[in-house]
């Protein structure tokens, strides 16, 4: 793969996008991923904590994974898929090895492929089958520490993690664990 910069030399968002774009172009050929990269916009997030990357796309009514979408019937599509955005997470890139980052990009290429063919995407059975053929994971590993973890009071199993304040964090005592059916204990990370 001819990347504009070596992976270990990436030190800014532009380098990350350039390397990731070049890898996706290479992966498209090597793994036979049917995507139009010219219809993909790129951005880098410095806020995301739970996802290594994400494909953002317009909502297409009645689109279903595994059902080809007639893009001619979609207003403003001109017979081709509407553009989507591949958002890369800076903190995940900083934590992942080159192999892990490449796997993350192949994961996102599956989302792009599904979106461009079906108008939507998801992590269901079709995604899992395709992930296996592209030698990638369905979910990425955690790369950031959650601010709060929630444990089962009986067995201590961590049953939830939260990175930002939300109703669940404030009202966790209303929930029970799936493992033992007991109340939850909230543990806040101290920086």
N, C-alpha and C positions, 0 to 999 in steps of 0.2 A: 504494500500500500504506500503510495506517495503522499504523505501528509505534509502540509505546509510547515509544520513544526513537530519536533519529537514530543511524544507524550510527556516525558519527564521535564520538558522545557516549557510547558504551558504555564503562563503566569498571569494571564488576564482573560477576560470574557471573550474577546475577539479570537484569541488563540484556541480557546476551548471550542468555540463554534466552528472554527476552521478545521480543527482536527476531527471533530465529531462529524462534520459534513463529509470530509474526505473518507472517514471510516465507513459511513453509511453508503456512500457511493461504491466503495469496495465491497461491502457486505451485500449490497443489492445484487451484484454480479455473482459473488461467491456462493451465496445462500439462495439465489433465485427468488428474491423478494420482488414482487410485482408492484412497485411504487413509482410515482413520478415525484422525484425530489425537487423539481422546479416548482412544484405547488406546495412546498413546505417552507414556512418561515421559521426563523430560529431566534431564540432568546435565552437568557440566563437568569435564573432566580437566585437571589441571595436570602430569601425569606423561608423557602420550603424546608421542612424538617422531616417529613415522613416519606417523601417520594424522591427518588433519584432523578426522575425526569417525568414529563407528562406531555401528551398530545392534546392540544386544545383545538376544538373544531366547532363549526356552527351546528346547532341542533337541527336535524332534518326530521320532520314529522313522519311517523310510521316507518322509519328505517329500522331494519332488523339485521343483526349479524347473521351471516350465512345466506342472505338473500340479496342478490345483486340489485343495486339501485340504478334506476334509469335517470342518469344525470341530466338528460334532455328535458325531463319533466320538472327539474328543480329550477325555480326562478333564479336568474343571474348566474347560472352555472355554465351556460354556453356549451353544454354537452360534456363538460369535463368536471372533475371533482372541484369543489370550492377549496380554497387554500386552508391549510391547517397550520398550527404553530407547534413546534417541538421546543418545549421549555426544559432546559437543562439545569440541574441544581448544582450550584457551585460547591457547597459543602459536601455533597455526595461525591462529586468528582475528586475533591481533595482527600477523601477517606478511602476511595476505591483504588485498586490496582488497575493497570491497563486492561487486563483480561476481564475484570469485573465491570469496568466502564464499557468495554466493547459489548459485553453481554447485555448490559443495560440498554445500549443503543439498538441492539437486535430486538430486544423486547419492545422498544418504542416503534421500531419499523413494523412490527406486527400490528400495532395499533394504527399506524398510518395506512398499511395495506388494507386492513379491515375497513377503515373509514373511507378510503378512496374507492373501494369496491362496493361497500354496503351502506355508507352514509352514517355509520355508527360503529362503535367498538365496545368490547368488554372483556372480562377475564374468564369467560365461560369455557365450555368444552372445546369449541372451535379454537379459542386462543390457546388452551393447554396443548392441543394437538400440534398446532403450529409452533409453539414454543419448543416442543420436543424436537421438531425438525430443524430448528434454528439453534439448538443447543443453548437455550437461555432459560431463565427462571420465570415463573409466573409472578412472583413477588420479589422485590429486592430486599437485601438485608437492611436492618436498621443501621443508620449511620450517625444518628444524633440521639442524645439522651433525652428521654421524655422528662418534662417538668414534674409530672405526677405519674405514679404507677398505682394500680388498684389490685389488691391481693384478696384472695378468699381467706376469711378469718379462720376457717377450719384447717385447710391444708397448706395455705401460703402460696398457692399458685397465682402468678401474675395473670389477671384476666383482662386487664385493659391498661392502655397507656394514653396519656394526653399530653400534648405539647403546648397547647394554649388553653386559656380559661374558656370554659363553655358550660352550659347547663349541667352536663354530666358531672363535671368537676365539683360544682356547687351542690348538686343533689345526689351524689353517689350513694348516699345511705338509703335511697329508694330502690336500689338495684340489688340483685342476688347473683352469686357466681353460678355458672353453668356446671362446674365440677361437683360442688357439694351442696349448692342451694343456700349457702350461708351469706350473711352480710359481708360487705367489702370493707377493707382497711385502706385508707388513702395514705400514701407515702409521698411526701414532697421532696424533690431533690434539692439539696443545699449546694449551691454553686461551689 
